[in-house]
Amino acid sequence: MNSREGKCCHRVGCSFRHASNLFVCLAVLLVTRPIAANALILGQIDDFQDGTAQNWGTGQGPADNVPNGGPTGSGDSYLQYTSSGGSGSDSRMVVFNSNQWQGDYNDAGIGSVAMDLNNFTAQPLSIRLAFFLSRTTGFVTTTPISLAADSGWQHATFALTAANFTAIGSPGDFGTLLSNFTGQLRILDSSSPSLAGDSVSATLGIDNVQAIPEPGTLALVAVGLVMLFCANRVAAAATATLRGKRTRRSMEMSGIDPVGKQIGSRH
């Protein structure tokens, strides 16, 4: 390889390494946050595979962990709660968590909460996500996820933007609340925005409750992946071309034609 080819290979290698390093740094900056004890973490998921309710409760105590029948079938555990209707402590379809879903959603980069839901009831349900501070104060999604009767497993995503939530009482600014949430995250059924839910006789299955990134973060990571893929293809093509030229030149200098014929010596 002459000096020109060597410099070219060096430039190609440096460009590929630069693109790779740039993407790695981008990914680290986007998804890495200082993590304190019990802090919210981007990507955290409650999948109930440990056989517990993972701190999700009801008016009657922890919700039930069912060992089979989740979205993937046998061996997939999920959370289940049956509300009775009427006026007792178990009358409303409300499941809540006051533990791992408290913290700073903004700093963690959490833009949505996703989950799998299954309505085992012979009537439709309107499932909402609520940030509960007190019986009269909080935020709840304005538009519910509509689950048909006997719906089977359905994937639902709740985007955490002020435009998607209705304020109940005087909870203040939605973004400020998400920066230091200390209340209950609630999954509930209600025909209109409510923190308490409706009195209903129903059975709901819940699985894979997950903190996912805001759309902008996903878009940036996707762009980084495309850049990395393109840089890899360009580097591979350039390297292959340079290797072919080097092999041809070496064969010619040895008196061998690249197509396999002997050629005269060159001086």
C-alpha positions in Angstrom: 0.0 0.0 0.0 1.4 3.4 -0.9 1.2 6.4 1.3 -1.8 7.8 -0.5 -3.8 4.6 0.0 -2.6 4.4 3.6 -3.8 7.9 4.3 -7.2 7.1 2.7 -7.6 4.0 4.8 -6.7 5.9 7.8 -9.4 8.6 7.0 -12.0 5.9 6.4 -11.2 4.2 9.7 -11.2 7.4 11.6 -14.6 8.4 10.0 -16.1 5.1 11.1 -14.7 5.3 14.5 -15.8 8.9 14.9 -19.4 8.0 13.9 -19.4 5.0 16.2 -18.1 7.1 19.1 -20.5 9.9 18.4 -23.5 7.5 18.5 -22.3 5.9 21.7 -21.8 9.3 23.4 -25.3 10.4 22.1 -26.9 7.3 23.5 -25.2 7.7 26.9 -26.2 11.3 27.2 -29.8 10.6 26.2 -30.5 7.6 28.5 -28.1 8.0 31.4 -29.1 9.9 34.5 -27.7 10.0 38.1 -29.6 7.2 39.9 -30.5 7.6 43.5 -31.9 4.9 45.7 -35.5 4.1 44.7 -35.4 6.6 41.9 -37.4 6.3 38.7 -35.4 4.7 35.9 -36.1 4.9 32.2 -37.1 1.5 31.0 -38.2 0.1 34.4 -40.9 -2.5 34.0 -43.2 -4.3 36.4 -43.7 -7.7 34.7 -44.9 -9.6 37.9 -42.6 -12.5 37.1 -41.4 -12.7 40.7 -44.8 -13.9 41.9 -45.7 -10.7 43.8 -47.9 -7.7 43.1 -44.7 -5.5 42.9 -46.2 -2.9 45.3 -49.4 -2.5 43.3 -52.3 -2.3 45.7 -56.1 -2.0 45.9 -58.7 -1.0 48.5 -58.4 -4.6 49.8 -54.6 -4.9 49.9 -52.2 -6.2 47.2 -53.7 -7.1 43.8 -53.5 -10.8 42.8 -50.5 -12.2 41.0 -51.7 -14.8 38.4 -48.9 -17.2 37.3 -50.2 -18.0 33.8 -52.1 -16.3 31.1 -50.3 -13.0 30.5 -49.8 -11.6 27.0 -47.3 -14.4 26.1 -49.4 -17.2 27.6 -48.2 -20.0 29.8 -45.7 -19.0 32.4 -46.3 -15.3 31.9 -47.5 -13.9 35.2 -49.7 -10.8 35.4 -51.6 -8.7 37.9 -55.4 -9.2 38.3 -58.0 -7.3 40.3 -61.7 -7.8 40.6 -63.9 -4.9 41.8 -67.3 -5.8 43.3 -69.4 -2.7 42.5 -71.7 -1.3 45.1 -70.2 0.9 47.9 -67.5 -1.2 49.7 -63.8 -0.6 49.7 -63.4 -3.0 46.8 -66.3 -1.4 44.8 -64.2 0.6 42.4 -61.7 -0.6 39.7 -58.6 1.2 41.0 -55.1 -0.2 41.2 -52.3 2.0 42.6 -48.6 2.1 43.3 -47.0 4.4 45.9 -43.4 3.0 45.6 -41.3 2.7 42.5 -43.4 5.1 40.4 -42.7 8.0 42.6 -39.8 10.4 41.7 -38.6 12.7 38.9 -40.1 11.7 35.6 -38.5 14.6 33.8 -35.0 14.0 34.9 -35.4 10.3 34.1 -36.4 11.1 30.6 -39.8 9.3 30.9 -42.2 10.5 28.3 -44.9 7.8 28.5 -46.1 4.9 30.6 -47.0 1.8 28.7 -48.7 -1.4 29.8 -50.7 -4.5 28.6 -54.4 -4.6 29.7 -57.1 -7.3 29.5 -60.7 -6.8 30.3 -62.2 -10.1 31.6 -65.6 -8.6 32.0 -68.7 -8.8 29.8 -68.9 -5.0 29.6 -66.5 -2.4 28.3 -64.1 -0.5 30.5 -62.6 3.0 30.2 -59.1 2.8 31.6 -57.2 5.9 32.6 -53.9 6.7 34.2 -53.9 9.1 37.1 -51.3 10.9 39.2 -53.2 11.0 42.6 -52.2 13.4 45.3 -55.3 13.3 47.4 -59.0 12.4 47.0 -59.7 15.8 45.4 -56.3 16.7 43.8 -54.3 15.3 41.0 -54.2 14.7 37.2 -56.0 12.0 35.1 -55.9 11.2 31.4 -58.6 13.1 29.6 -59.2 10.4 27.0 -59.4 6.8 28.3 -58.2 3.6 26.7 -61.4 1.8 25.7 -61.3 -1.9 26.4 -64.1 -3.9 24.8 -65.9 -6.6 26.8 -63.7 -9.7 27.0 -61.0 -7.7 25.1 -58.1 -10.1 25.3 -54.7 -8.5 25.9 -54.3 -5.0 24.5 -51.2 -2.8 24.5 -51.8 0.8 25.8 -49.5 3.8 26.0 -50.2 7.0 28.0 -48.2 10.0 26.9 -47.1 12.2 29.8 -47.9 15.6 28.4 -50.1 18.3 30.0 -52.4 18.2 26.9 -53.3 14.6 27.6 -54.3 15.2 31.2 -57.2 16.8 33.1 -56.5 18.6 36.4 -58.7 17.6 39.3 -58.8 20.3 42.0 -55.7 22.5 42.1 -52.6 20.3 41.5 -50.5 23.0 40.1 -48.4 22.7 36.9 -48.3 19.2 35.4 -44.6 19.4 34.5 -43.7 20.5 38.0 -45.7 17.6 39.5 -43.7 15.2 37.3 -40.4 16.6 38.5 -41.1 15.4 42.1 -44.1 13.1 42.2 -44.8 11.8 45.7 -48.4 10.4 45.3 -50.0 7.3 43.8 -49.8 6.3 40.2 -53.3 4.9 39.6 -54.7 2.7 36.8 -58.5 3.0 37.0 -61.8 2.7 35.2 -64.0 5.8 34.9 -66.4 7.0 32.2 -65.2 10.6 32.8 -62.0 12.0 34.2 -61.9 11.0 37.9 -59.3 10.1 40.5 -61.6 7.7 42.3 -62.9 5.6 39.4 -66.4 4.3 38.9 -68.2 1.7 41.0 -68.2 -1.4 38.8 -68.2 -5.2 39.0 -65.3 -6.1 36.7 -62.0 -8.0 36.4 -58.9 -6.3 34.9 -55.6 -7.9 34.0 -52.5 -5.7 34.0 -48.9 -6.6 32.8 -45.6 -5.1 31.7 -46.1 -1.6 33.2 -43.1 0.2 31.7 -41.5 3.7 31.7 -40.6 4.5 28.1 -38.8 7.5 26.6 -40.3 10.6 25.2 -40.7 10.5 21.3 -37.9 13.0 20.8 -35.4 10.7 22.5 -36.5 7.7 20.4 -36.1 9.8 17.3 -32.6 10.9 18.2 -31.5 7.3 18.9 -33.0 6.2 15.6 -31.0 8.9 13.8 -27.9 7.7 15.5 -28.5 4.1 14.5 -29.0 5.2 10.9 -25.8 7.2 10.9 -23.8 4.3 12.4 -25.2 1.9 9.8 -24.4 4.3 6.9 -20.9 4.9 8.2 -20.3 1.2 8.6 -21.4 0.5 5.0 -19.2 3.3 3.6 -16.2 2.2 5.5 -16.7 -1.5 4.5 -17.0 -0.5 0.8 -14.0 1.8 0.8 -11.9 -0.8 2.6 -12.8 -3.5 0.1 -12.0 -1.3 -2.8 -8.6 -0.4 -1.4 -7.8 -4.0 -0.6 -8.7 -4.9 -4.2 -6.3 -2.3 -5.6 -3.5 -3.4 -3.3 -4.0 -7.1 -4.3 -4.0 -6.2 -8.0 -0.8 -4.1 -7.7 0.9 -6.8 -5.7 0.1 -9.4 -8.4 1.3 -7.1 -11.2 4.6 -6.4 -9.4 5.0 -10.2 -9.1 4.5 -10.7 -12.8 1.0 -12.1 -12.6 -1.9 -10.7 -14.5 -5.0 -10.3 -12.2 -6.9 -12.6 -14.5 -4.3 -15.4 -14.0 -1.9 -14.9 -17.0 1.8 -14.5 -16.7 3.0 -11.1 -17.7 6.5 -9.8 -18.4 8.6 -8.4 -15.6 8.3 -4.7 -14.9 11.2 -2.6 -13.8 
